[in-house]
Amino acid sequence: MEFDIRTPDSARKFISELTGMTEQEYNVEIIDNIDRFELLWDKLFERIQTIDISDLRIIAFHIVGSLDECKEIEKNGLMNLRKVLSNNTFLGKELKKVGVKVDIENKVVSCNDKSYMLSGKSSGKLFLVSNRLLNDYCVNGFLCNDDVFSYGDDICKRPEFLKNISELFPEIHTLEEFWKRKSKSYRINFYATLNQISKGIFDICNADDSLSDDMKIKKSLLWYALNRALDNFGTEKFIYIKPDLSIPSEQIISIDELNYTE
């Protein structure tokens, strides 16, 4: 089974697979009842309880600005930030060319004659770099976003970390500008399994102690799918891969070039 809410249509398909509802049932039960979600959940409970989601594939997408037409991603998959900076990657090599060194083991970042200790207690521009490397170094993606170009920080033009590190070391700002000017924008469609994702997306139903962990997940998935099907989300919803994990190349569904215009 695939949890896919990239579009309202794919969300409706998931609802049908999870609940077993026919199109007629969906039209009767859903259109006027999203504000009475708990009543709908109770009505569908027994159906949903029998559904096996152990092999669930959670479909999402990652947005990048790439200088190599995503060849490195096609080969290595979506690596988390620590892996990117610890291996012989395109970004790592470009940072070294402008004098940036990231020593994750010793928690030091430097550029030419400037050096800083990475710490969760740091502040300002150093905090953003420290936080990326020490805490938030997972693969992030969208469960849904109908206008990725409106998302802040120009993620469609260059790696977000490049923005953070160039703010700490203004002398490498030219690298960030070069990347933004020369890159092409891509959408990386991928899938993750339940044991790969940070479970924060299921927090919406964690307060219901009467449910098993399995049913909490199903209830959260249904809530997300229903809201997406009825276009109640607004701009976007996110997915976060566990910090110590990456998305291997075999879990990449497709890589689509995006037509970005100013």
BASE-73536 format. One line per 10 residues: number of its first residue (from 1); their letters; for each residue x, y, z of N, C-alpha, C, O. Coordinates in steps of 0.001 Angstrom, whole numbers. Example, Ala and Ser with C-alpha at 12.3 -4.5 7.8 and 13.67 -1.06 7.14 Angstrom:
<pts>
1	as	13190/-5690/7800/12300/-4500/7800/13200/-3300/7800/14236/-3319/8465 ~ 12850/-2250/7080/13670/-1060/7140/12900/30/7870/13409/1138/8039 $
</pts>
This chain:
<pts>
1	mefdirtpds	844/-1190/0/0/0/0/881/1243/0/1948/1265/615 ~ 414/2288/-707/1166/3529/-773/379/4680/-148/-777/4924/-493 ~ 1032/5376/774/467/6606/1320/998/7743/468/2148/8158/604 ~ 141/8241/-413/556/9247/-1381/-450/10385/-1354/-1577/10235/-1827 ~ -44/11526/-799/-935/12691/-774/-317/13841/-1558/-555/15010/-1254 ~ 471/13503/-2562/1058/14558/-3392/-23/15335/-4131/147/16517/-4429 ~ -1129/14672/-4424/-2262/15333/-5077/-3543/14924/-4354/-3566/13892/-3684 ~ -4609/15718/-4480/-5890/15305/-3889/-6380/13966/-4431/-6966/13185/-3682 ~ -6155/13679/-5715/-6589/12407/-6301/-5853/11225/-5682/-6463/10201/-5375 ~ -4533/11367/-5496/-3785/10262/-4890/-4182/10083/-3429/-4145/8965/-2914 $
11	arkfiseltg	-4561/11164/-2756/-5035/11067/-1372/-6347/10291/-1312/-6542/9459/-426 ~ -7240/10566/-2253/-8515/9832/-2293/-8295/8348/-2563/-9003/7503/-2014 ~ -7326/8030/-3400/-7018/6627/-3684/-6554/5917/-2415/-6959/4785/-2151 ~ -5699/6586/-1626/-5243/5984/-375/-6399/5763/588/-6480/4718/1234 ~ -7299/6745/687/-8459/6610/1571/-9272/5372/1196/-9713/4622/2066 ~ -9462/5171/-93/-10216/4011/-566/-9534/2708/-171/-10200/1764/254 ~ -8208/2650/-309/-7473/1428/18/-7460/1167/1517/-7535/17/1949 ~ -7365/2234/2316/-7302/2071/3768/-8659/1713/4362/-8743/895/5278 ~ -9708/2318/3848/-11034/2163/4471/-11945/1174/3747/-12911/681/4328 ~ -11637/881/2470/-12508/12/1693/-13772/693/1225/-14682/28/730 $
21	mteqeynvei	-13855/2021/1371/-15047/2739/951/-15183/2767/-568/-14191/2917/-1282 ~ -16396/2624/-1051/-16678/2812/-2463/-16733/4301/-2760/-16741/5122/-1842 ~ -16772/4654/-4045/-16861/6064/-4426/-18140/6690/-3888/-18139/7846/-3465 ~ -19236/5924/-3905/-20500/6451/-3395/-20412/6698/-1893/-20866/7733/-1404 ~ -19828/5748/-1161/-19660/5932/288/-18793/7153/569/-19077/7936/1475 ~ -17738/7302/-219/-16837/8441/-22/-17599/9757/-177/-17468/10663/645 ~ -18388/9847/-1234/-19131/11080/-1493/-20126/11390/-378/-20352/12556/-52 ~ -20717/10354/203/-21693/10556/1272/-21002/10857/2595/-21412/11762/3322 ~ -19953/10098/2906/-19334/10176/4227/-18333/11320/4375/-18208/11896/5456 ~ -17624/11653/3306/-16483/12551/3438/-16827/14012/3193/-16443/14881/3976 $
31	idnidrfell	-17537/14282/2129/-17681/15664/1692/-18209/16574/2791/-17758/17711/2928 ~ -19159/16081/3570/-19772/16940/4589/-19331/16604/6015/-19872/17148/6977 ~ -18337/15697/6152/-18069/15197/7494/-16643/15408/7996/-16296/14875/9050 ~ -15806/16160/7289/-14430/16322/7742/-14363/16985/9114/-13429/16737/9877 ~ -15348/17828/9433/-15358/18477/10743/-15836/17527/11839/-15765/17853/13023 ~ -16317/16365/11444/-16729/15351/12422/-15873/14095/12239/-16373/12976/12121 ~ -14574/14334/12223/-13617/13258/11934/-13735/12098/12914/-13670/10938/12507 ~ -13906/12392/14189/-13961/11323/15189/-15149/10394/14954/-15039/9184/15151 ~ -16279/10951/14538/-17440/10107/14241/-17152/9205/13044/-17520/8030/13036 ~ -16497/9764/12043/-16138/8975/10862/-15135/7887/11229/-15249/6751/10768 $
41	wdklferiqt	-14159/8231/12051/-13155/7257/12500/-13825/6096/13229/-13506/4935/12975 ~ -14738/6402/14120/-15443/5344/14858/-16217/4434/13913/-16268/3220/14111 ~ -16818/5023/12888/-17619/4242/11953/-16748/3306/11112/-17166/2204/10757 ~ -15530/3763/10800/-14639/2983/9940/-13651/2126/10723/-12861/1394/10127 ~ -13688/2208/12037/-12661/1614/12887/-12421/134/12575/-11279/-277/12371 ~ -13473/-653/12538/-13305/-2093/12350/-12720/-2424/10986/-11904/-3338/10864 ~ -13130/-1687/9964/-12551/-1906/8635/-11048/-1631/8651/-10241/-2429/8177 ~ -10706/-475/9214/-9308/-38/9191/-8438/-946/10055/-7269/-1167/9740 ~ -8989/-1463/11120/-8228/-2310/12039/-7669/-3545/11344/-6620/-4056/11738 ~ -8350/-4022/10327/-7925/-5252/9643/-6870/-5005/8572/-6299/-5961/8046 $
51	idisdlriia	-6598/-3747/8238/-5670/-3427/7159/-4228/-3537/7653/-3877/-2991/8700 ~ -3406/-4242/6896/-1990/-4414/7225/-1178/-3303/6566/-1178/-3180/5341 ~ -487/-2492/7368/342/-1414/6818/1828/-1656/7075/2633/-728/7002 ~ 2189/-2901/7374/3591/-3193/7691/4517/-2921/6509/5696/-2622/6699 ~ 3990/-3021/5293/4815/-2760/4107/4457/-1427/3449/4694/-1235/2257 ~ 3892/-519/4223/3460/776/3693/4633/1550/3092/5704/1639/3693 ~ 4422/2103/1912/5398/2985/1272/4858/4406/1346/3767/4691/851 ~ 5629/5298/1969/5224/6698/2133/5887/7509/1029/7109/7654/997 ~ 5069/8034/131/5577/8732/-1051/5785/10212/-734/4904/10865/-175 ~ 6947/10729/-1091/7273/12136/-834/8199/12633/-1932/8551/11887/-2846 $
61	fhivgsldec	8587/13892/-1837/9532/14400/-2823/10453/15440/-2194/10084/16153/-1261 ~ 11655/15496/-2737/12724/16375/-2277/13024/17343/-3412/13046/16939/-4574 ~ 13254/18602/-3100/13547/19612/-4113/15019/20029/-4020/15515/20341/-2937 ~ 15705/20031/-5150/17126/20397/-5152/17438/21329/-6311/16746/21345/-7329 ~ 18491/22098/-6128/19115/22837/-7218/20434/22137/-7501/21341/22181/-6670 ~ 20560/21497/-8646/21706/20636/-8932/22578/21203/-10042/22081/21773/-11013 ~ 23898/21034/-9880/24848/21451/-10906/25280/20284/-11789/25930/20488/-12814 ~ 24919/19056/-11395/25350/17888/-12173/24174/17087/-12720/24304/15899/-13015 ~ 23016/17755/-12853/21802/17113/-13375/21405/15891/-12547/20854/14918/-13064 ~ 21699/15967/-11253/21324/14939/-10264/22009/13585/-10505/21514/12556/-10044 $
71	keieknglmn	23127/13578/-11212/23833/12317/-11457/24299/11674/-10144/24222/10457/-9977 ~ 24785/12513/-9216/25252/11988/-7930/24099/11389/-7133/24262/10354/-6485 ~ 22940/12033/-7177/21766/11508/-6472/21279/10217/-7126/20882/9287/-6424 ~ 21303/10146/-8441/20917/8918/-9130/21796/7748/-8688/21318/6620/-8569 ~ 23070/8015/-8447/24020/6972/-8067/23949/6631/-6583/23928/5456/-6217 ~ 23911/7654/-5723/24041/7445/-4277/22748/7577/-3491/22717/7275/-2298 ~ 21680/8024/-4141/20447/8294/-3409/20503/9648/-2732/21383/10462/-3012 ~ 19551/9883/-1833/19514/11129/-1070/20239/10916/251/19715/10278/1164 ~ 21444/11454/343/22246/11286/1555/21950/12390/2555/21673/13527/2173 ~ 22010/12046/3852/21847/13102/4846/23098/13983/4852/24126/13626/4276 $
81	lrkvlsnntf	22992/15146/5514/24027/16167/5416/25383/15671/5919/26416/15991/5332 ~ 25386/14903/6987/26669/14401/7500/27371/13518/6472/28584/13615/6286 ~ 26598/12654/5804/27189/11788/4784/27689/12599/3599/28746/12312/3037 ~ 26913/13619/3224/27317/14468/2104/28661/15126/2379/29529/15176/1507 ~ 28826/15631/3597/30047/16368/3933/31197/15464/4356/32341/15915/4421 ~ 30915/14204/4642/31960/13263/5054/32487/12439/3892/33487/11735/4031 ~ 31819/12522/2742/32226/11747/1576/32675/12673/447/32547/13894/527 ~ 33203/12052/-600/33751/12811/-1719/32623/13218/-2663/32528/12729/-3788 ~ 31767/14126/-2178/30592/14540/-2943/30839/15869/-3647/31820/16559/-3369 ~ 29948/16213/-4550/30064/17451/-5312/30080/18661/-4385/30932/19539/-4519 $
91	lgkelkkvgv	29129/18708/-3437/29065/19838/-2515/30308/19897/-1651/30880/20970/-1457 ~ 30735/18742/-1123/31921/18719/-275/33154/19227/-1000/33946/19973/-423 ~ 33332/18834/-2261/34496/19264/-3039/34447/20766/-3337/35471/21447/-3291 ~ 33243/21276/-3642/33124/22704/-3925/33413/23550/-2684/34006/24624/-2784 ~ 32989/23062/-1513/33276/23791/-270/34774/23800/21/35317/24811/467 ~ 35437/22679/-229/36883/22614/7/37631/23569/-910/38646/24141/-513 ~ 37140/23746/-2130/37804/24644/-3087/37841/26080/-2576/38773/26830/-2866 ~ 36809/26455/-1806/36772/27833/-1291/37264/27903/155/37070/28917/825 ~ 37899/26833/638/38560/26865/1932/37744/26393/3115/38198/26515/4253 ~ 36553/25856/2888/35708/25408/4000/36036/23966/4356/36104/23096/3488 $
101	kvdienkvvs	36241/23725/5655/36462/22373/6166/35450/22098/7278/35268/22909/8186 ~ 34806/20957/7189/33832/20557/8211/34324/19276/8855/34330/18217/8226 ~ 34738/19374/10113/35215/18227/10884/34108/17828/11844/34023/18336/12962 ~ 33261/16908/11392/32108/16532/12188/32524/15793/13455/31941/16005/14518 ~ 33527/14931/13346/33960/14147/14505/34424/15032/15648/34096/14771/16805 ~ 35185/16078/15337/35700/16979/16365/34842/18231/16551/35167/19108/17351 ~ 33735/18299/15793/32772/19402/15905/33432/20764/15666/33322/21688/16471 ~ 34114/20844/14538/34787/22091/14162/34444/22416/12709/34445/21535/11850 ~ 34153/23678/12448/33971/24147/11080/34891/25343/10879/34993/26211/11746 ~ 35560/25383/9732/36524/26455/9510/36530/26882/8051/36103/26151/7157 $
111	cndksymlsg	37027/28087/7847/37222/28614/6495/38466/29478/6520/38488/30543/7136 ~ 39513/28999/5834/40800/29679/5815/41298/29894/7248/41633/28920/7922 ~ 41355/31146/7736/41918/31383/9062/40847/31514/10155/41172/31823/11302 ~ 39584/31283/9810/38500/31359/10793/38082/29950/11191/37976/29058/10349 ~ 37846/29763/12484/37465/28439/12974/36461/28578/14102/36594/29453/14958 ~ 35442/27701/14103/34407/27736/15134/34122/26325/15640/34175/25350/14890 ~ 33820/26247/16933/33377/24990/17521/31867/24868/17329/31121/25813/17585 ~ 31433/23711/16881/30004/23452/16728/29405/23094/18073/29922/22230/18782 ~ 28313/23760/18424/27708/23529/19726/26229/23875/19680/25815/24816/19002 ~ 25442/23100/20412/24024/23402/20523/23764/24660/21313/22647/25176/21303 $
121	kssgklflvs	24780/25169/22005/24634/26380/22807/25033/27638/22045/24945/28744/22578 ~ 25470/27471/20803/25870/28634/20006/24640/29446/19617/23510/29015/19843 ~ 24858/30597/19046/23743/31478/18686/23985/32075/17307/25063/31939/16729 ~ 22958/32739/16799/23072/33450/15540/23416/32562/14360/22878/31463/14224 ~ 24317/33039/13501/24687/32333/12277/25385/31002/12575/25219/30028/11840 ~ 26167/30971/13657/26841/29722/14030/25827/28681/14487/26001/27490/14228 ~ 24777/29118/15160/23750/28174/15603/23116/27460/14420/22882/26253/14479 ~ 22833/28202/13333/22195/27584/12168/23070/26483/11583/22566/25427/11200 ~ 24374/26723/11512/25298/25706/11003/25411/24554/11986/25362/23390/11586 ~ 25564/24867/13278/25672/23830/14299/24432/22947/14333/24528/21722/14408 $
131	nrllndycvn	23278/23581/14278/22026/22832/14344/21872/21895/13155/21414/20762/13303 ~ 22259/22374/11970/22191/21518/10780/23060/20273/10932/22662/19173/10551 ~ 24253/20465/11494/25224/19371/11544/25064/18465/12755/25383/17278/12688 ~ 24575/19012/13857/24482/18231/15088/23093/17659/15332/22957/16625/15987 ~ 22071/18310/14820/20694/17898/15116/19875/17596/13864/19384/16482/13688 ~ 19733/18592/13000/18835/18480/11858/19612/18147/10595/19684/18962/9675 ~ 20200/16943/10543/20956/16578/9346/20267/15473/8560/20901/14767/7775 ~ 18972/15330/8775/18214/14289/8079/17821/14747/6677/18014/15904/6304 ~ 17263/13805/5910/16716/14114/4596/15298/14635/4801/14459/13941/5374 ~ 15031/15834/4343/13698/16419/4460/13000/16368/3106/13645/16413/2058 $
141	gflcnddvfs	11681/16273/3144/10932/16265/1894/9516/16738/2120/9114/17017/3250 ~ 8765/16825/1045/7369/17240/1102/6459/16038/901/6665/15237/-11 ~ 5452/15917/1757/4355/15004/1470/3456/15625/417/2893/14924/-424 ~ 3324/16948/468/2589/17676/-563/3052/19123/-565/3368/19696/477 ~ 3083/19691/-1741/3377/21106/-1947/3105/21399/-3416/3825/20921/-4292 ~ 2080/22173/-3681/1673/22427/-5061/2423/23581/-5714/2247/23836/-6905 ~ 3257/24279/-4950/4042/25378/-5514/5379/25458/-4786/5569/26298/-3907 ~ 6288/24586/-5155/7578/24497/-4445/8412/25755/-4622/9273/26046/-3792 ~ 8169/26514/-5700/8957/27722/-5925/8601/28835/-4950/9362/29788/-4783 ~ 7447/28715/-4309/7057/29727/-3330/7648/29451/-1957/7574/30297/-1065 $
151	ygddickrpe	8237/28264/-1780/8843/27917/-493/10091/28760/-276/10853/28988/-1216 ~ 10305/29215/924/11419/30117/1220/12782/29477/1109/12894/28261/949 ~ 13818/30288/1195/15216/29878/1231/15756/29340/-89/16861/28799/-121 ~ 15003/29477/-1175/15511/29111/-2504/16047/27682/-2559/17102/27446/-3148 ~ 15345/26734/-1959/15818/25349/-1974/15838/24763/-3372/16515/23765/-3620 ~ 15095/25380/-4297/15084/24883/-5672/16311/25329/-6457/16495/24925/-7605 ~ 17165/26173/-5835/18336/26709/-6539/19659/26180/-6012/20617/26023/-6769 ~ 19713/25903/-4701/20987/25443/-4126/20715/24785/-2780/19660/25009/-2187 ~ 21655/23970/-2285/21459/23335/-973/21251/24381/119/21947/25395/152 ~ 20302/24135/1002/20020/25095/2063/21229/25286/2976/21443/26376/3506 $
161	flkniselfp	22016/24229/3159/23204/24341/4005/24203/25324/3422/24923/25987/4169 ~ 24259/25429/2101/25173/26373/1470/24808/27808/1842/25688/28658/1980 ~ 23530/28076/2003/23083/29390/2475/23572/29613/3908/24100/30680/4225 ~ 23395/28598/4786/23803/28728/6181/25301/28970/6320/25728/29841/7078 ~ 26097/28196/5585/27551/28287/5737/28095/29581/5122/29094/30118/5602 ~ 27450/30083/4069/27912/31336/3463/27536/32546/4314/28174/33594/4217 ~ 26509/32408/5145/26192/33483/6083/27213/33524/7212/27532/34593/7731 ~ 27722/32354/7589/28763/32296/8625/30100/32780/8072/30858/33465/8758 ~ 30378/32413/6821/31629/32821/6159/31269/33616/4893/31191/33033/3812 ~ 31052/34922/5006/30610/35739/3857/31555/35670/2659/31145/35941/1530 $
171	eihtleefwk	32820/35309/2899/33778/35274/1792/33479/34166/780/34026/34179/-323 ~ 32623/33211/1137/32280/32159/178/30895/32400/-434/30326/31513/-1071 ~ 30372/33583/-235/29053/33913/-784/29028/33770/-2308/27984/33487/-2895 ~ 30182/33966/-2938/30252/33847/-4399/29918/32425/-4844/29343/32235/-5916 ~ 30272/31419/-4034/29938/30036/-4370/28426/29833/-4349/27866/29188/-5235 ~ 27770/30388/-3328/26315/30267/-3256/25664/30933/-4466/24753/30366/-5070 ~ 26119/32115/-4818/25539/32829/-5953/25791/32084/-7263/24920/32023/-8131 ~ 26987/31521/-7393/27297/30737/-8592/26370/29541/-8695/25854/29247/-9773 ~ 26155/28851/-7593/25291/27661/-7571/23860/28041/-7973/23230/27368/-8789 ~ 23370/29119/-7392/22001/29552/-7693/21855/29949/-9163/20807/29736/-9772 $
181	rksksyrinf	22906/30522/-9716/22845/31019/-11096/22958/29888/-12121/22337/29953/-13182 ~ 23741/28860/-11814/24044/27820/-12796/23244/26525/-12612/23238/25674/-13501 ~ 22582/26372/-11487/21913/25099/-11215/20617/24953/-11992/20057/25929/-12493 ~ 20150/23706/-12082/18815/23384/-12576/18011/22831/-11408/18557/22179/-10518 ~ 16721/23094/-11420/15855/22669/-10325/15247/21306/-10639/14812/21047/-11761 ~ 15228/20429/-9610/14695/19081/-9790/13787/18694/-8629/13943/19163/-7502 ~ 12846/17831/-8942/11969/17221/-7953/12324/15743/-7898/12193/15028/-8891 ~ 12778/15286/-6722/13165/13893/-6527/12009/13171/-5832/11794/13354/-4634 ~ 11276/12365/-6566/10190/11586/-5979/10762/10308/-5384/11478/9571/-6062 ~ 10450/10045/-4125/10996/8867/-3461/9961/8269/-2519/8919/8871/-2258 $
191	yatlnqiskg	10261/7084/-2015/9404/6518/-975/10238/6165/241/11423/5850/135 ~ 9598/6224/1392/10225/5830/2656/9331/4813/3338/8123/4779/3104 ~ 9925/3991/4178/9165/3014/4958/8906/3588/6349/9517/4579/6748 ~ 8003/2959/7071/7648/3463/8399/8852/3528/9332/8948/4443/10150 ~ 9764/2576/9221/10905/2582/10140/12001/3562/9720/13006/3700/10418 ~ 11817/4241/8587/12804/5222/8152/12447/6648/8561/13324/7510/8609 ~ 11192/6907/8853/10779/8287/9079/10738/8642/10559/10516/7788/11418 ~ 10956/9914/10831/10751/10423/12183/9252/10459/12439/8489/10987/11630 ~ 8836/9901/13559/7411/9667/13776/6621/10926/14145/5449/10830/14508 ~ 7238/12085/14058/6550/13316/14415/5292/13562/13614/4380/14239/14089 $
201	ifdicnadds	5223/13017/12387/4027/13265/11576/2810/12534/12137/1679/12789/11720 ~ 3047/11623/13085/1929/10896/13682/1517/11463/15035/657/10894/15708 ~ 2122/12580/15440/1833/13158/16755/381/13591/16895/-133/13708/18008 ~ -270/13824/15780/-1643/14320/15832/-2570/13382/16589/-3559/13829/17169 ~ -2265/12083/16592/-3142/11112/17257/-2464/10407/18432/-3012/9450/18978 ~ -1285/10868/18821/-576/10201/19919/-1232/10418/21271/-955/9686/22221 ~ -2105/11425/21365/-2751/11695/22652/-3846/10696/22979/-4313/10643/24117 ~ -4264/9905/22001/-5329/8924/22216/-4717/7632/22742/-4315/6769/21962 ~ -4646/7499/24072/-3989/6341/24686/-4791/5057/24549/-4288/3981/24872 ~ -6034/5151/24072/-6834/3948/23891/-6436/3171/22645/-6850/2026/22466 $
211	lsddmkikks	-5628/3796/21777/-5245/3167/20520/-3882/2499/20612/-3001/2960/21339 ~ -3716/1413/19871/-2402/802/19714/-1558/1714/18835/-2089/2596/18161 ~ -239/1504/18842/640/2323/18007/257/2198/16538/292/3173/15787 ~ -109/981/16141/-501/739/14759/-1724/1564/14377/-1770/2142/13291 ~ -2716/1621/15265/-3936/2361/14965/-3722/3873/15055/-4398/4632/14361 ~ -2796/4315/15895/-2457/5743/15923/-1896/6181/14579/-2225/7254/14072 ~ -1042/5334/14009/-469/5651/12706/-1568/5695/11645/-1630/6627/10843 ~ -2431/4681/11646/-3510/4643/10657/-4442/5848/10787/-4881/6419/9788 ~ -4731/6219/12015/-5627/7361/12230/-4989/8646/11720/-5660/9468/11096 ~ -3710/8821/11979/-3011/10013/11497/-2961/10027/9971/-3185/11069/9354 $
221	llwyalnral	-2670/8885/9361/-2621/8806/7904/-3973/9160/7295/-4043/9883/6301 ~ -5046/8647/7895/-6384/8950/7395/-6682/10447/7529/-7234/11058/6613 ~ -6319/11027/8658/-6563/12455/8875/-5850/13300/7819/-6436/14217/7243 ~ -4576/12979/7572/-3822/13703/6555/-4455/13540/5177/-4627/14515/4446 ~ -4804/12292/4826/-5349/12025/3502/-6695/12720/3294/-6958/13261/2220 ~ -7531/12707/4303/-8831/13369/4195/-8675/14873/3984/-9339/15458/3129 ~ -7812/15480/4751/-7607/16923/4609/-6995/17273/3257/-7343/18292/2660 ~ -6085/16431/2774/-5491/16687/1459/-6536/16496/356/-6581/17267/-603 ~ -7367/15476/496/-8392/15215/-510/-9362/16383/-636/-9881/16662/-1717 ~ -9597/17058/481/-10519/18192/479/-9794/19530/383/-10400/20592/524 $
231	dnfgtekfiy	-8468/19458/137/-7660/20657/-77/-7710/21600/1120/-7878/22809/962 ~ -7563/21032/2327/-7628/21830/3554/-6260/22155/4153/-6187/22734/5237 ~ -5177/21792/3466/-3866/21910/4081/-3224/23280/3952/-2434/23662/4816 ~ -3531/24024/2914/-2807/25265/2704/-1604/25027/1820/-1755/24555/693 ~ -414/25340/2301/755/25329/1426/1459/23981/1323/1616/23461/219 ~ 1889/23401/2447/2676/22178/2349/2643/21373/3637/2291/21875/4704 ~ 3026/20092/3503/3260/19210/4649/4588/18494/4416/4959/18197/3280 ~ 5295/18223/5514/6658/17722/5414/6799/16279/5880/5937/15729/6565 ~ 7928/15689/5479/8346/14399/6003/9825/14519/6363/10583/15202/5674 ~ 10230/13857/7440/11618/13895/7889/12135/12467/8048/11542/11656/8760 $
241	ikpdlsipse	13236/12175/7382/13879/10878/7541/14739/10924/8801/15330/11957/9115 ~ 14808/9806/9521/15595/9772/10748/17017/10258/10477/17590/9936/9436 ~ 17593/11028/11402/18892/11661/11161/20011/10714/10744/20880/11116/9972 ~ 20025/9480/11221/21121/8573/10902/20898/7798/9611/21709/6947/9245 ~ 19792/8092/8917/19452/7342/7713/19463/8233/6470/19424/9460/6559 ~ 19518/7580/5318/19400/8254/4032/18398/7475/3190/17910/6423/3604 ~ 18098/7995/2014/17220/7307/1077/18089/6720/-39/18622/7476/-851 ~ 18245/5397/-102/19091/4802/-1145/18499/4996/-2532/17314/5298/-2675 ~ 19327/4822/-3546/18910/5092/-4917/17739/4220/-5354/16922/4648/-6168 ~ 17646/2986/-4816/16561/2098/-5226/15197/2565/-4726/14171/2062/-5184 $
251	qiisidelny	15168/3524/-3790/13900/4057/-3308/13502/5357/-4010/12491/5969/-3665 ~ 14289/5767/-4980/13943/6937/-5787/13034/6492/-6927/13395/5619/-7717 ~ 11871/7091/-7005/10872/6722/-8012/11160/7408/-9338/11133/6771/-10391 ~ 11432/8698/-9287/11724/9445/-10507/12412/10753/-10146/12316/11231/-9015 ~ 13105/11321/-11124/13751/12622/-10979/13258/13503/-12112/13525/13231/-13283 ~ 12538/14558/-11761/11911/15406/-12769/12509/16806/-12738/12572/17440/-11684 ~ 12942/17277/-13888/13445/18654/-13954/12279/19628/-13877/11239/19420/-14502 ~ 12463/20692/-13102/11427/21709/-12933/11784/22960/-13722/12955/23329/-13813 ~ 10809/23590/-14274/11014/24794/-15058/10888/26017/-14163/9802/26577/-14012 ~ 12000/26425/-13573/11971/27593/-12680/12155/28869/-13491/13066/28970/-14312 $
261	te	11286/29830/-13252/11417/31139/-13871/11310/32203/-12808/10519/32078/-11873 ~ 12100/33248/-12944/12094/34352/-11972/10740/35064/-12005/10528/36023/-11262 $
</pts>
